């Protein structure tokens, strides 16, 4: 298997299993074939057999990632990508999993507490809907990078095929109105035709 060879070349210990183990074993990553008929069952058994492991499905080509995510996988990796990109993506996902979730974010005078689900800016509390809050956290996690509309749809409306094309724009507009009070510098920015990002309102940041 190509992925097994690539991982071994990077110094990983790789075991190819004909069947998932009946008793728990230690592993960093479990890679499953992307068979839509069996993914849900295989993911569930992988989590039992390898507690704490990153569970990803390996797609034969570019496909619908939301399907694998909705069935319980941590992510889906496109096996058709260049080998280095496939391995680097697995390593990046593993680093994120090991770091654990952040519980608080701050940007200028904006403070977000995930544990209490509390949002404050310049000392005032901001009430957000569940989806507005999810979008805010997604943009904060991107640390200033632009999050494409497609990625926002994947994360916030996974598997929902009835979402209107302008749903992301409408959601971002509502979030912007709640975040940016009268006379306050704008934090939520639009890259037309691409997506959205959160940026510091400091003059040197905006000038850059």
Secondary structure, 3 states (H helix, E strand, C coil): CHHHHHHHHCCCCCCCCCCCCCCCCCCCEEEEECCCCCHHHHHHHHHHHCCCCEEEEEECCCCCHHHHHHCCCCEEEECCCCHHHHHHHHHHHHHHHHHCCCCEEEECCEEEECCCCEEEECCEEECCCHHHHHHHHHHHHCCCCCEEHHHHHHHHCCCCCCCCCCHHHHHHHHHHHHHCCCCCCCCEEEECCCEEEECCCCHHHHHC
